[in-house]
């Protein structure tokens, strides 16, 4: 898991903090984890560690895709549901 965390850190540096936080929050919401405080020390690492290994791998894949083509991710062409305020649209309407 340590190697995976290091790869996520490198990929997150390429996409920037805003896009990293958006993707991390989306992946956490999908598995039903609560939002986290990004301003607390060590919160990014703890937030990623709470994801299971499969979901962490998917986060890394999405970060790499976003770094290769940021417009594709920003315009929602990746097929991911809208995520805002710690929830997906589906969870807000349920």
Beta strands, then each sheet from edge to edge (+ up, - down):
strand 1: 83-84
strand 2: 87-88
sheet 1: 1+ 2-
end
